[in-house]
Amino acid sequence: MAIRDGKLNIFIRIFACTIFISISTLSYSVPAKDLPGISQKNNHRQLVNAAEKPWQILGRVQTELGTHCTGFLVSSRLVITAAHCLWIRKTNHFVNPHSVHFLLGYQRQTYRSAYNVLNIIKSENYKGEGSEKATLDNIHHDWAYLVLNDKKTNQEDFFGFNKNQPYIGMNIYLAGYDQDRQEVLYADQKCHVTDILKNNGGKTILAHDCQATYGSSGAPLFTVNKNKEWVITAIQIAAYSDRPGGMAVLLTTPPRD
């Protein structure tokens, strides 16, 4: 999504799914001009190693329709991503689970593991994507679990969720498969929570200044807790259309209605 304003004066368009193009093993770059969520003048995103901590739980979610987003493992057979990445606007339905694939550790057309998706578990309250449905209530339900066809057995790779309350100025870290660098994992490691919003149900949406654009929806926002451990704080959903940053759904536990 792209958001014009961080408060309820919102203009949003679905932002994260990008068209997958078969390319060479070189990093593919789409011009950054007019892409939401990033700054051409002060772009401090960096390439990160998808096999290193904490990025090793990330992978590319792609469908046979040619779209892709970011997702991350939360258990041996469960991936979390953004629901709008799997939504077909023309039919107002989700894609067939069997058309979705998760490529763990994707970098330049290589990956550590490839998985088929057996099932998609989504919020019953998600209303689909489109500017008329871009409310904070719908953003809160913009998540989906992907049930994988095989187990990842290395339990040491998984991270817990942040149990502490977020605060404005909190350091966060965001990496995803951005459209302008969609063959590699690009990260903003110099960003912060800028506001804490509440929807009508009192659920928390985090505003942030992390630079990320189309393709990064479904990525985790990490922070480091007081024990110096990486923990998952939120899931990236939307980007501002007029400045760097966007919105993410707070995750203190795995998402549910």
N, C-alpha and C positions, 0 to 999 in steps of 0.2 A: 504494500500500500504506500501511497504518498500522502502526506498530511500537510496542510497549509498552516495549521496553528495547533499548538500543543494542548490547548484547552478545548472547550466544547464547540468553539467556532471552528468546525472541522471540515476540510475538504479532503477526501481520501480516494485514491484509486488503488486497486490491488497491485502490489509492488514486487512480490518476490519471485514469481515464476518467470524464467527466461527460456528462450528458445535454444535448444541444444543443436549445435552445428558440428558436424564431423570435421575435424581439423587435424593438423599435424601435432606432433608431440611438443611443439613450442607453446609457450604461454600465449593464449589467444586474448587479444585486447579489443574491446569495443570502446569507441571514443566516449570519454566521460562527460562530454557536453550534455547538459540538460538532464543528466541522471539525478534522481532524487537522493537525498541523504548524504551526499559527499560534497567536498569542496575542492575545486581544481587548484585554488591558490594555496591552500594549506591542507594538503592531503597527506596525512601521516600514517596511512595504512602500510603494513609490511607483509611480505611473504613469510609464512610460517611452515614448519615441518609438520605434516599431518600425522606423523608417527610419534611425535613427542608430546609430553604432558603439557597442558591438559587437552590438546587438540585431538588426541588419538581416538576419542569417541565420536568425532564428527565424520560425516560422509555426505555424499551427494545423493539426493532423492530425485529420481528421474522417471518419467512416464513414457509410454510408447507414443503419446501424443507429441513428444518432443520438448516438453517443458522440464525444467529442473529447479530445485530449491536446495536447502541445506537441512539436514536432520542430525540427530545425535542419539547414541545408545544410552538407555537408562537401566537396562538389564540385559540378560543374555539373548533375549529374543524380542525386545521391545525398543522401537525407535520413536522419538517424538519429533514431529515437524509441524508446520503451520497448516491448518485445514484448507486455507484458500489455495494452497499449492496443488491441491488434489481436486479442486472444484472446477466443473465445466460450466461456464456461464451460459452457453447456448442451450444446454439441456436442464440447467438448474439441478444437477446431480453430481455426486462424486464419481471419480473415475473408477473403473473396475480394479479391485485390488491386484489382480493378476497382471495388470499392465504396469505396475509400479515396481521399481528396483531400488535397492539401497547399496551404494558403492562405498564401503568403509575405507577411509584414508585416501580418497581420490586425489590424484595429482597427475596432471598431464597424461590422461588416458590410461593411467595405471592405478591400481588400488590393492589394498591388502586382502579384502574379501568382498565378494559380490553375493547379494541375497535377493531372492524373490520375496514378494509380500503375499502372505496368505489372507490377511484380513486388515481392514481399516476400522479402528474404533474411534469414533468422534463424539463430540458433545452433541446431545440432542437439541441443544439451544442455539447451535450455530445456524445462522440464517443465510449463509452463502455470501458471495462477494459482489461488490458493486458499490458505487458512491452512496446510493440511497440506503445501504445497509451498514455504512461505516460509522457505527456508534461505539461508544466505549463498552456497552453491554455486549455487542457482537464481537468486538476485539477480544474481550475476555474469554470467549468461547472458541477463538480461532486457533485450535490445536487439534492434533490427531495422533493416535498411536498407530504405528505400523507393526503388525505381527509378522516376524520373519519366518522363513521356512527352515532355518537352521539356527543352532545356538552358538553364540560366542562364549567360550568357556573361561577366558581369563578375567576373573572377577576383580583383579587388581586395577583394571582399566577404568572401572566405573567410579563416579563421583556422587557424593551426597548432595542434598539441597541445603541452601543457606537457611538456617533457622533463626537468624537475627533479622530484626526489622531493617529494611533499607532506609537510607537517609540521603538527603540532597548533598551532593559532593562525594558520595561513595565511589571509590575506584571500581571500574568494571572493565571487562575484556570481551571483545566480540570478534569472531572470525566466521567467515562464510564464503560461499562460492559466488562472489559478486559478478554481475554481468560484464563489467569492464575487465575482469581478470578471471573468467569462469573456469579456466583449466587448472587453477591453483587455489590454495586456501589463503585468503588475504585477511589480515587481522588489524584491528585498531586496539592498541594496548595502552592508549593514553586518553581514556574517556571516563565519563562520570554520569551518575544519576543527576538529572537537572530539575526534575519535579516528580511528585508522587500524586497521581490522580486516582479518583474513585468513580466507579460506575454506579448505576442506580441501585445495585445490590450490595454496594459497599466493598466490592472487590478491587484490588489494587492493580493499576496500570502504571508502569514506570516510563517516564520520559527521560531520554538520554541524549548525549551528544556524540555517540559513537558513529563513525563514518562507515556506512554500509548502504548498498543499493539493491536493485533487482537481483534476485538469486540468493540473498542471505536470509530470507524469511525461514523460520524454523531453526535458526542457529541458537545455541545457548549463550547467555550472558554469564560469564564467570566472575567471581570475586574471590578474594583470599580472606579466610576467616581469622579469628584471633589465634588459632593454633597453627597458622601458616599453611593451611590446607586449601587446595582449590575446591570450591563448591559452586554449584549451579544456582543462579539467582533468578533468571527469567528466560523467556523465549522470545526471540526477535519476531515482530509481526509487521511493523510499518516504518516508513521513512518520511521525513519532512520533505515537502516538495520545494521549499524555499531556503533551506539551510541544512547544514550537517546534523545528523541525529535522527531520532525516531521514537517509536514506542515499543514496549515489550511487556508481556504478561508475567507478573510475579509468580515464581514457582518456589514455594516453601516445602511442598510435597509434589508428587506426580499430579498432573492436572486432572480435575474431575469437575462435574457440574456442581 
